[in-house]
Amino acid sequence: MLCTVDAVAGRAQGGPVAGGGVVTEPHPALRLLWEPPARPTRGPKPGLTLESIARAGIEIADAEGLSAVSMQRIAGLLGHTKMALYRYVPGKAELVALMIEHTAGDPPPPNDAPWRERLTDWTHRMAAVLTAHPWLLDALAAPRPTGPRELAWLESVVAALDGHGLTGAERMDAAVLLIGHARTIAAQHRQSATGSPEAELLHALVPLIHTHATRYPALAAALTDPPTGHDNAFDFGLARILDGLAALITQRTRT
């Protein structure tokens, strides 16, 4: 997922201090994301858990979008009162952070495959998560607290490029490029009525270009070539990103 500086730090608003600095308090969601929930030693087993609350939110968001998620809706889905949920999750921002963490799942496990193969698998898996849960595109747009699974995804891609002559900043920039590509393709699929954005584009363009071929000769010539595959933009774009990284790595290893 996309980890901004504010997201990683989990910053909350603070006030000014002497010397012109600002004191920031840790975001309340950081405790929910990083600290294991306390297990009651006595009494009946709790009827709610952070996971059950997050899963209910995910179910609603998958079906109706992020805007449909509310504490009231989740309470009704789980058969509890809204006030009971607030004992576990203080508000929607914290709820969305938990939903992201549970939806992200675990990244590809570390392996000894070549870096290009690892990044190809990583980006395909990320795009699959974003496409299966389109509301993530909205949830990831703003700075937010970041959980261990989301950071594990970032760790995975940066680690795959370790030892290949790239600086730390370059490895982070490579991760941002791959994340951006996966998000762009997922956004196109969300806006597509058929789930095939390239086919829809061709369906709209071909009649126009056929009628006005003399005005747009380059497009007319390009569209006469048969497509290389079904919705090939993802693989084509990913390959070009990785080609660029490969060229940089080769350049570094020669110097």
Secondary structure as UniProt FT lines:
FT   HELIX           5..9
FT   STRAND          15..16
FT   TURN            18..19
FT   STRAND          22..23
FT   HELIX           28..34
FT   HELIX           50..64
FT   HELIX           66..68
FT   HELIX           71..78
FT   HELIX           82..86
FT   TURN            87..88
FT   HELIX           92..104
FT   HELIX           115..132
FT   TURN            134..135
FT   HELIX           136..139
FT   TURN            140..141
FT   HELIX           148..160
FT   TURN            161..163
FT   HELIX           168..191
FT   HELIX           197..211
FT   TURN            212..215
FT   HELIX           217..224
FT   TURN            230..232
FT   HELIX           233..254
//
